[in-house]
Amino acid sequence: MSAAAPLPDAHLFTHDAMNTTFSLRFRGVDAVTAQGMARECCDHLDYLESRLSRFVEGSDVARINRLHAGQTLYLSEACHRCLLLAMDAYRITGGLFDVTLGSHIEHQKAGGAGPPPAIAGRLTIHPDVAAVTCETPGRELDLGGIGKGFALDQLRLVLTEWGAPDALLAAGGSSLLAFGPTVWPVDLTGELDSARVWLTNQALSASGTAIQGSHIVHPGGAQAMPAGPCRRVWVIAPSAALAEVWSTALMLVDPAQIAAGLAGQTELTGVYTERDGRVTRVAPR
């Protein structure tokens, strides 16, 4: 878990969307302005959920998952941008982060009885037009964590237009985004100890098995999972979407190889793991 330590002069608002509770903390504004900012943020979260959630009938993602071979679907700009981020995430993680494994995730969440569905199908996300074409059916999108991280990054843009000076935004206990001059204290909690980090103009994401169980699927199948995976991984990055991508991908890496595998990822300013109940910083050294 990740938990922001309370600051007494911050205005706090919460809103349920995308299967979690978002919290919005604002500093440096009066109560009326804070309420107006929160209202617009909540409206935007509802809009993003209506486009990005595969569980919302009529959303872009739900409609993509029903495409037949040869069909093309035109998308909202928000969904298109999120899918382009997911494509880039697949590339930078060497294929570990894959948003097209929705049916496998559901199979694993349900207990994994019987063999998982075969990985098949191909979707083409057009880079210059907000559209997706189903080349062959079989892929099922689940934006999951990157969707929540994308939502936090979008709220930052909304608040920038308001001229908001200082905020800490969170999607449940798994993703946080801070911007402005405040240095926000955040506690990373393991079974046996915890570590405090300080966020300023940064995002932090946590992935693990403690809350949702074994819900993270390796694209290479169960046999490709590391023998002793981390129980939790936390990543600090410039954007919430990027932090979500890497915290998920690193759950699929042998813990002994995490530091070496991140040698070229200079955007990541902190990576922490929990294996034996203790929180350990593994990168950068």
N, C-alpha and C positions, 0 to 999 in steps of 0.2 A: 504494500500500500504506500501511497504518497499523500501526505496531509500538510496543508499550509497552516503554519502557526498563525493564530488570529492577531490582527492589528486593530486596536480599539477604535481608531478614527476612520476605518474603511466602511463604506456603505456596502452591505451584502444583499444580493438578490439570488434566488434560485429558480430554476425552470426545468421541468422534465421534458426531454426530447431524445430521440435516437437511442432509446432503451437505457438511458442513464439520467442522472441529475446534473445539470450544469450549474455552476456557481459563478457569480460575477461580483468581484470586489473592486470598488472604485475609490480612489483617493484624490484630493485636490479639487473636488467639485461640491456644490451645495446639494442638499437633499432633493430638491425639485429637478435639477439637472440630472442627477444620478437616476431618478425614477424614469425620466424620459429616455436616457441612454439604455437602461435595462429593458424598457418596453420595446424599443426598436431591436435590441439584441434578441429578445425572446421571439419576436415576430420573424426575425431572420432565421433563427434556429428551426422554427416550425416550417418555414419554406424549404430550408435545406433538407429536413427530414422528408418532406413530401417529394423531393427529387432523388435523394440518395439512398433511402432505406428500401431494402428488398422486401420488407414486410408490409410496406404501404402499397395497397392496390392502386395502380395507375402511376406509381413513381417511375422515373426514367429507368432505374435499375430493375424494377420488377418487370417492366416492359422489355428490356434487353433480354432478360432471362426467359422470355417467352418467344423470342424470335425464331423463325424457321430459316433454313438454308436459303441464302440469297436475299434475305430481307435486310433493309436499311432503316434505321430509326434515327430521326433527328432529335437532338437532346437540348436541354437547357444549358446555358453557358456554365453554370455552376457544376453540373454533372460532368460536362466535357472537361473542364479544368481539373476536376478531381481524378478523372480517369487518366488524363495525361500525366498527372503526378504519379499515379499508380504504375503506369508504364515505365516511367523513369526509375521508380523504386525497384521494379523488377530487374532493371538493367544494373543499377548500382549495387544491388545485393547479390548479384550473380544468380538470380532466379529464386532466391529464398523467399522473397516477399511476392506473393501471387494472390491477387484478389479474385481469381476465377475458380477458386476451390470451394465454393459455397456448399455444394452437395457433400463434399468430404467433411467439411466442418460440422454440418448437421449430423452426419453419420457418426462422427466421433463424439459429439455432445450427447447423442442418444445411447451411447454405451458401446458402439462399434460392433454390434452383433452381426455376424456374417461378414463377407468380404466387402470392402469399400467400393463405391461405384468406380468404374473405369474412368481415367482421365482422358477425355476426348473432346473434340470440337475446336473451333477456331473463331475468334472474334477479331475484327479489324477496327481499331479506333482511328478515325481520320484525323490527322494532325491539324489541318487547316480549316476544317469544317466541323461544326458541332454535330457529329453523327457517328454511329457505330453500324457496321455491317456484320451479319452472321454469315461466315463462310461455310461452316458446318456446325450443327448444333451439338450441345453437350457441356459447354462451359456455363457455370452459374456464378454470377458476380456476388460478392459479399464484401462491401467496402469496409465494414467493421471499424477497426481502429483508425485507419487513414481517413475515413469519413469524419470521425469525431475530431481528429487533429485538423483536418481541412476546415471544419466548422469553426474551431477556435481561431484559426488564421483569418477566416473571413470576418469574424466578429472584431478582430483587431482592425480590419479595414473600416468597418462600420464606425467604430469608436474613434478612429483617426479623423473621419469626416466630421465627427462631433467636436473634434479638438480635445478629446479626453486626454488629460495629462498623465494618468497613472492608473494601472489596472492589473489585477491578477484574475485570469479566467481559468476555469477548470471544467473538465468533462469527467464527472465522477471522481474517483481516486486514481485514475490511470493517466490523465493527461492535464498538464498545466501550461499556461502561457502568461508570462509577465512582460509588461512594457512600461516605460517611464522611469523616473529616477529612483523609486523605492527599491531597495534590496529586500526581497521577500524570503523569509525563512521557510524551508520545506523539510519535513522529516521523512526519511526513507526507513520504513519499519520492517525488520525481519523478525523471525521467531524469537531470537535470543538477544538481539541488540538493534540499534538504529543508528543512522547517520544523518546529520543535518547538513543540507546544502543551501546555497543562497542564490536565488534567481534574480537577475536583472536583465531585461531585454533578451530573455531566453525562454525556451520551452523545455519541459521535462515530461517524459512518458515512461510508464511502467507496464511491463507485460509479465505474466506469470501464470501459474496453475493454482494458486491458493484460493482465488475467488471463483473462477468459472470452471475449474478443473482442467483436464487435458484437452483444450479446445484449439490449440495451435497445431496446424497440419503441415508436415514437411512435404513439399512438392514431389520429392523422390520416394514418398511412401514411408510407412512406419519403420522399415528396415534402415532408412537413411537417418533416423533420429540419433543424436549422440547417446552413448550408453548412460551417461550421468548428467543430464541437462540441468541447467540452472532452475531453481525454484522461482526466482524472479530476476528480471533485468530492468534497470533504469537507465535511460539515456537522456542527456542534456544536449540540445541542439538549437539552432537559430529559429526554427519553425516547429510548430506542433506536429504538422504532418510528417516532417523528416524524423522527429523524435519517435513518433509512433511506428514508422517504417522500421527503424533500426532496433527498437526495443523488441519488436515482434521477430525480426529476422535473427537476432542474436540468441533468441531462445532455441534456435535450431542449429546452433554452432556448438561444437565441443568447447566447454568452458576454458580448457587450457589453450585453445586457439583464438580466443576472442581478441586479446590484445594484439597479437600478430596480424589478425585479419583486418584490424582497423588502422593499420599503419598509415594508409593514404587518406583516411577520412578526417581531414583537418577541421571540418565544420563541427564535428562532435567534440564538445568541450568537457564531457564527463560521462563515463560508463561505469555503473555499479552492478554487482551481482550478489545474489544470495543463494548459496548451495547448502551450507550446513547450519543455517539459522542466523549466520552473521553476514552483515552487509560489508562488502569489500569493493574498493575502487580498483578497477582493472585497467582503465585507460581514460585519458592519456597519462602516461607515466611521467 
